[in-house]
Amino acid sequence: MSYCDLAPGHPFHGPYHDTEYGFPTREDSVLFERLALEINQAGLSWLTVLKKREAFLAAFDGFDVATVARYGEAERARLLADAGIIRNRLKVDAVIANARTVEGLIAEYGSFAGWLDGHHPLPKDAWVRLFRKTFRFTGGEITGEFLMSTGYLPGAHDEGCPVYSRIMALTPPWAGADGDAAAPDVP
């Protein structure tokens, strides 16, 4: 069964599936949040992350990139003591380090989306190599889900899912200008 079969009507999965998953976004804080949440999902269920999402938003100052990039040892200790989030040292350290990386990308490309656009389209394996070189704690699953959830790779929704047509109307980056799936260029 696909996410499109399981999510509708679920108190956590349903709203995420219907209004966020696969929808293209340009906002730095939203893109950073998605990357952080995908990192924190590693080894756990997506439901666990969705249930803790509000606590993550509060703990990481709304995923404001500049704020998280300035976190020091006191904020790191605060996060590791916060029972509302996933208190994994490697994940917390990765989110903070990745905020600093994203801040650099924003300075160079104008936005996190600008950096993504500057590398699009790529096949998934090339995206994974790029993310591993650029960010901490990003493997194939994390990178793939991040890119699907933000509209840079297809696959978030089945074509028969009612949400699919809403996303296609927004022309996500993975779809061509005419709304047809774009063939990725292989570098």
C-alpha positions in Angstrom: 0.0 0.0 0.0 1.2 3.5 -0.8 1.2 6.6 1.5 -1.8 7.8 -0.6 -3.7 4.7 0.5 -2.7 4.9 4.2 -2.6 8.6 5.0 -6.1 10.0 4.2 -8.2 10.4 7.4 -5.2 9.8 9.7 -4.9 12.6 12.3 -1.2 13.1 11.6 -0.5 11.6 8.2 -3.7 12.9 6.6 -3.0 16.6 6.9 0.7 16.2 5.9 -0.3 14.1 2.9 -3.1 16.4 1.8 -1.4 19.8 2.2 2.4 19.4 2.3 3.9 16.2 1.0 5.1 16.7 -2.5 4.0 20.3 -2.7 6.7 22.6 -4.1 8.1 25.1 -1.6 10.5 28.0 -1.9 10.7 29.0 1.8 14.1 28.5 3.4 12.6 27.7 6.8 10.3 25.2 5.4 13.0 23.5 3.3 15.3 23.5 6.3 12.5 22.1 8.5 11.9 19.2 6.0 15.6 18.4 5.9 15.8 18.4 9.7 12.7 16.3 10.1 13.9 13.7 7.5 17.2 13.5 9.4 15.4 12.9 12.6 13.1 10.2 11.1 16.1 8.0 10.3 15.6 4.7 12.1 12.1 5.7 13.4 8.6 6.0 11.9 7.4 9.1 10.2 4.5 9.1 12.6 6.9 9.6 15.5 8.3 12.7 13.8 4.9 14.1 12.9 3.8 13.7 16.5 6.8 15.6 17.7 6.7 18.2 15.0 5.4 21.1 17.1 8.0 20.4 19.7 10.7 20.4 17.0 9.4 23.8 15.7 9.6 25.3 19.2 12.9 23.7 20.1 14.6 24.8 16.8 13.1 28.4 16.8 10.7 27.7 13.9 13.6 26.4 11.9 14.9 29.9 11.2 18.2 29.1 9.5 20.2 32.1 10.8 19.1 31.4 14.4 19.9 27.7 14.3 23.2 28.4 12.6 24.2 30.5 15.6 23.5 27.7 18.1 26.4 27.0 20.4 27.0 24.5 23.2 24.2 25.9 25.4 21.6 25.4 22.7 23.0 22.0 21.9 22.7 20.9 25.6 19.2 22.4 25.7 18.1 20.3 22.7 19.7 17.1 24.0 17.7 17.6 27.2 14.4 18.3 25.5 12.2 15.2 25.9 9.7 16.7 23.3 12.1 16.0 20.4 14.4 13.1 19.3 17.4 13.5 21.6 20.0 11.9 19.4 23.4 13.7 19.5 24.3 12.9 15.9 21.0 14.2 14.6 21.0 17.4 16.8 24.6 18.1 15.7 23.7 17.4 12.0 20.7 19.9 12.1 22.9 22.6 13.6 25.8 22.0 11.2 23.3 21.8 8.3 21.8 25.2 9.3 25.3 26.7 8.9 25.6 25.0 5.5 22.2 26.2 4.4 23.2 29.7 5.6 26.2 29.6 3.3 24.0 28.3 0.4 21.6 31.2 0.9 24.5 33.6 0.8 25.8 32.1 -2.4 22.5 31.2 -4.3 20.0 33.7 -2.7 18.0 30.9 -1.1 18.1 27.2 -0.3 15.6 26.7 -3.2 18.1 28.7 -5.4 20.7 26.1 -4.6 18.3 23.2 -5.3 17.3 24.9 -8.6 20.9 25.4 -9.5 21.4 21.6 -9.5 18.0 20.5 -10.9 17.3 18.2 -12.6 19.4 15.4 -11.3 18.6 11.7 -11.0 18.2 10.5 -7.5 21.7 8.9 -7.2 23.3 12.2 -8.3 21.2 14.1 -5.7 22.3 11.6 -3.0 26.0 12.1 -3.9 25.5 15.9 -3.8 23.7 15.9 -0.5 26.3 13.6 1.1 29.1 16.0 -0.1 27.2 19.1 1.1 25.3 18.1 4.3 25.7 15.9 7.3 23.6 12.8 8.1 22.0 12.6 4.6 21.9 9.2 2.9 19.7 7.9 0.1 16.5 7.6 2.0 16.8 11.0 3.7 17.7 12.7 0.5 15.1 11.0 -1.6 12.3 11.7 0.9 13.4 15.3 1.4 13.4 15.9 -2.4 10.0 14.1 -2.9 8.4 16.0 0.0 9.5 19.4 -1.5 8.7 18.7 -5.1 12.2 18.1 -6.5 11.7 14.4 -7.2 8.5 12.6 -8.4 6.9 9.8 -6.3 5.2 11.6 -3.4 1.7 10.7 -4.7 0.2 8.1 -6.9 -1.2 9.5 -10.1 -4.7 8.4 -9.0 -4.5 10.3 -5.7 -6.6 13.5 -5.7 -3.6 15.4 -4.3 -1.5 14.6 -7.3 -3.5 16.9 -9.7 -3.3 19.7 -7.1 0.5 19.3 -7.0 0.7 19.1 -10.8 -1.2 22.4 -11.1 1.6 24.0 -9.1 4.2 22.7 -11.6 6.7 21.1 -9.2 10.3 21.3 -10.2 10.4 17.6 -11.3 7.6 18.3 -13.8 8.3 20.0 -17.1 6.9 23.5 -17.9 4.0 21.8 -19.7 3.1 19.7 -16.6 4.6 16.5 -18.0 7.3 14.7 -16.0 10.7 16.0 -17.0 13.4 13.6 -18.0 16.3 14.1 -15.6 19.7 15.1 -17.2 22.4 12.7 -16.1 25.6 14.6 -15.2 
